[in-house]
Amino acid sequence: MENKTHLVDEITGHRRMRRNRKADWTRRLVQENRLAVDDLIWPIFLIPGTGIVEPIPAMPGVNRMTVDKAVEAAKEAADLGIPALATFPNIEMELRDETGSNSLEKNNLINLASAAIKKAVPNIGVITDVALDPFTSHGHDGILRGNEIVNDETVEQVARAAVYQADAGADIIAPSEMMDGRIGAIRHALDAAGHQSVGIMSYATKFTSAFYGPYREAISTGGLLKGDKKTYYIDPANGTEAVRDAALDVEEGADMLMVKPGLPYLDICWRLKEAFGLPTFAYQVSGEYAMIKAAAANGWIDGDKVMLETLLAFKRAGCDGILTYFAMDVARHLAKK
Ligand code: PBG
């Protein structure tokens, strides 16, 4: 017990915020948000071949995997209770071209992986991206004509690619290429092909960001990219524009929304959740992951604690879940508790 001091009592009256913080049990009782394994989506990188797991230098602890290894990883993730994977292919350079035509190949790397994962691990969700950047020789997310990433032609192609992805077993199509009208076009194409139950998670607010660097190394688009993506991604300065862009995706039939990158855009997470009430996800992107890993490797921060704190911050900001390269680490951590 403390001695009474009139000065503090005069200021606080009977109010003491610290009463609820006084013990572990009170803190647990009043905790507003919790991170659960059900909140996690694990992005994985695919390479052609068999039996290969290769590290990505800028993302310590993250690997590129052949389809057989991805199936093993999917099993492990499902055993830990992770609800879904998001797959990203590192397409062979010979297969990349101006229009990203390999995205329309029925048996391309991403579709082979979906089919194999769904066959071996039917209870894990598979989320696939239809952006063209893994398939184009210039690293852009759409078709390049002259100096322009052409909108409508790209939309037609990604809608066709979405149908092949659904045919292969994808449960949710997550288009990240930020063309106008893509959500409606993909919904239309999926329905016409009988894929009414395949959902759409829109990368509704994807910002022009320097946080994507390590990802571009992971799928080998960094060296290819000509110019930048400012003509189709959102300016990091703009919050209201992001809400308007998401509103169009909601109108066009998005089932879920995503904000990308994550931590620097928590205000957007909150605004979208408040405005639309749709299931809302954040993508803690490669640069966010790399920063935490690098600082932890130097002993400058406690990596595990920072990882958990960032993920909880997404929950507090209104997110229903997080795409994170930490998914397996977090799932193991939560399983131990
Ligand atoms: C592009 C795409 C990007 C990411 C996933 N798909 C961004 C980009 O290369 O411009 C980034 C993911 C990450 O950084 O973790 N469609």
Boltz pocket constraint, residues with backbone or C-beta under 6 A from the ligand:
constraints:
  - pocket:
      binder: B
      contacts: [[A, 129], [A, 131], [A, 132], [A, 133], [A, 141], [A, 176], [A, 177], [A, 211], [A, 212], [A, 213], [A, 214], [A, 215], [A, 216], [A, 221], [A, 229], [A, 284], [A, 285], [A, 286], [A, 287]]
      max_distance: 6.0
